[in-house]
Amino acid sequence: MVIRMRSTHSHTGNRRSHHALKASLFTTCSNCGEKKETHIVCKHCGFYNGRKVLDVVKKVEKKQAKKKK
């Protein structure tokens, strides 16, 4: 297939100007004080927005039981 309209280098650069990676934002957990990503459940305590969402201890115990098998 033949290229009908060739894009200039500047047009290609303008299109790619939004492809840069953005730095991830971190905040401190309101429950345990560890650093966590914004809008994501804390991996250390399982709290999000002041509520317990994940039972981290149960998850770790389940993982260890699975390793024993």
N, C-alpha and C positions, 0 to 999 in steps of 0.2 A: 504494500500500500504506500502511496506517495503522500508526503506531508504537504498539505495544501497551504496552511498559514504557519510560518515559523515564528515561535515566540522568541523575543529578544531576551538577552541576559538580564536586563533590568526588569522586564515583566516577570520572568521566572523568579528573580530575587524578591520582588514585591509579593508574589504569591507565597513564597517560602518564609517570609518574615514572621509569620505566626506559628511556625513549626518549632520554635525554641521550647525547651523544657522549663517549667516553672518550679521554683524551690517549694518543697512541701512545708506547710505551716505546722508548728507545734505549739501546744499550750500545756499547762499543768493540769493534772486531774484534780477536780475539786474534792475527791474523796481521799486518795492516797498521796497526792502530790507528785506523782511520777509524770514525766513528759509523755504526751500522747498526741496523735494527729487530731486535727480538728474534725468534728462531725463523725468521729469513729469511736466505738466502745473501747474503754481502757483495757489493755491486755493484761495488766497486773492485778486489777481488782474486779473488773467486769462491770463497772458502773458507767452509765451514760446519762447525762442530763439530770443527775441527782437520783437516779433510780438504778437498782441492781438488775442488770439485763442478763449477764452470764454468770454461771456458777463456776468460777475458775478452779476451785479446789476439786470439785467433782470431775471436771474435765481432765485435770492432771492425774487424778487417781485412776480414771478410766484408761488413760494412755499408758500408765505404768502396769495396769493389769493386762493390757493387750501385749505389752512387751514380754511379760512372764510366760505367756502361752507360746 
